[in-house]
Amino acid sequence: MKTKIKKYRKELKMTQEELAEAVDVTRQTIIALEQGRYNPSLVLAYRIKNALKREYIEEVFELEVFL
């Protein structure tokens, strides 16, 4: 899954550790999310979009659909 976590996190001058604390996960989880190696639960995606001050989950996460 592609994300814009890193982009929005940097715009807010937020470290990976700060974001991890804000959404109650480890820094390693944030790293995996930013690298597209981990797909978050809906609850985590919601927490991340809130922490990054985005209105919609779709602004942060791009669902890859294979037809």
C-alpha distance (Angstrom), angle and dihedral (degrees) to the residues before:
residue distance angle dihedral
M1 . . .
K2 3.77 . .
T3 3.78 117.5 .
K4 3.78 140.2 -175.3
I5 3.80 92.6 -150.5
K6 3.80 94.1 118.6
K7 3.81 92.8 47.8
Y8 3.80 95.0 50.7
R9 3.82 93.1 39.3
K10 3.81 90.7 54.9
E11 3.82 91.7 46.2
L12 3.81 87.0 57.8
K13 3.83 90.7 45.1
M14 3.80 88.1 -122.3
T15 3.79 123.6 152.3
Q16 3.78 123.4 -135.4
E17 3.80 88.1 -110.7
E18 3.81 92.5 52.9
L19 3.79 91.9 50.1
A20 3.79 91.1 46.5
E21 3.81 90.8 53.0
A22 3.81 91.7 46.4
V23 3.82 92.5 55.0
D24 3.83 97.1 33.9
V25 3.81 100.2 -115.3
T26 3.80 134.7 109.8
R27 3.78 124.9 -88.4
Q28 3.80 87.2 -115.4
T29 3.82 89.0 61.6
I30 3.81 90.7 53.3
I31 3.82 89.8 49.4
A32 3.83 91.0 50.7
L33 3.81 91.0 47.9
E34 3.81 92.9 49.5
Q35 3.80 90.2 49.9
G36 3.80 92.9 48.0
R37 3.80 93.2 -117.8
Y38 3.82 95.4 119.2
N39 3.79 132.6 48.0
P40 3.80 112.7 -147.8
S41 3.76 126.1 -136.6
L42 3.78 115.5 -107.8
V43 3.81 89.5 -105.0
L44 3.81 92.5 53.1
A45 3.81 91.9 45.6
Y46 3.81 88.6 52.8
R47 3.82 92.0 49.6
I48 3.80 91.1 48.9
K49 3.81 94.3 50.0
N50 3.80 88.9 50.3
A51 3.81 93.3 48.1
L52 3.80 89.4 49.4
K53 3.82 90.5 49.1
R54 3.81 94.9 -119.3
E55 3.79 124.3 146.5
Y56 3.81 98.5 -145.1
I57 3.80 133.4 37.2
E58 3.81 87.8 -136.2
E59 3.81 89.5 65.8
V60 3.80 89.1 64.6
F61 3.81 104.5 29.6
E62 3.79 127.4 47.3
L63 3.77 113.3 -157.1
E64 3.79 112.2 -142.2
V65 3.78 109.0 -143.9
F66 3.77 120.2 -164.4
L67 3.79 114.5 -159.7
